[in-house]
Amino acid sequence: MGVIWGIPYLLIKVAVRQVSPVDLVFFRTTIGAVLLVPVAVARGDLRPALRRWLPIVAYTTLEMGVPWVLLSTAEERLPSSLSGLLIAAVPLVGVPIGLLLGRRDVVHRRGMVGLLVGLGGVAALLGFDIGAGQVGSVALVAVVVVGYAAGPAVADRWLGDVPVLGVVASSLLLCAAAYAPFALTDLPRRMDGAVTASVLTLGVVCTAVAFVLFFALIAEIGAVRATVITYLNPAVAVVLGVAFLGERFGVATGVGFALILAGSWLGTRHGPVPEVAEVAPASGPQELLDRTPEG
């Protein structure tokens, strides 16, 4: 998951050269829905998800609908590597969200130290690597961070007994339908090979495949711990941004990166939690996909 969701920052940066953020979200969710909805219908997984329409709407809004368009908009100005580094703050936001949802196991003294360390890393990035013209884009990424932290928490709290494939397929379908009226009236006139490949990879690998795996991860270790995939995401984003787009990696970036990762690790690391065994006893991805509300 860390690798799969470290790639999109590069792909988005390439795609927004010729595709608007709204169109990109529409293409990405439509591709994912085309791949997963028929399978979900055939398995009978879509109907149980639609019965939970309110949590589905909330999850879709927080995890896809708002964050993806804002992140694509931000990357029109921000380097892909910097966007990935800022997204590494997701676990820091996940802890207070977990507390608001009644999860008292998500924070402790070491966790509070981690939050402060991580915030110091964010401050280092903002203070030394952000230009005056990028402040608005950073604010957009901040909203993305909150959405990425809240989405898994909603899924863990209100959709834990719904078939995974049904949740993912219905969310992608809902998001694609919501953006269709805006995207279809302003389709890109031209898409070169690199942009087309980026859009297809975003839809197939970074959406359809990724969300099925992500829900399996949530079932195994919980929503808060699942967000620590962002330990690896930024590293992948930085390597790809530097290697393929010529983005710079300075001392301040390295310091901020190290502090954010250290803070996220401290903020989400804790001792054994019984609920991990209770939520998903020996469940792998296939077992999770086979799970029904009754089961």
Buried (B, 14 or more C-beta within 10 A) or exposed (E): BBEBBBBBBBBBBBBBEBBBBBBBBBBBBBBBBBBBBEBBBEBEBBEBBEEBEEBBBBBBBBBBBBBBBBBBBBBBBBBBBBBBBBBBBBBBBBBBBBBEBEBEBBBBEEBEBBBBBBBBBBEBBBEEBBEEEBEEBBEBBBBBBBBBBBBBBBBBBBBBEBBBBBBBBBBBBBBBEBBBEBBEEEEBEEBEEEBBBBBBBBBBBBBBBBBBBBBBBBBBBBBBBBBBBBBBBBBBBBBBBBEEBEBEBEEBBEBBBEBBBBBBBBBBBBEEBEEBEEBBEEBEBEBBBBBEBEE
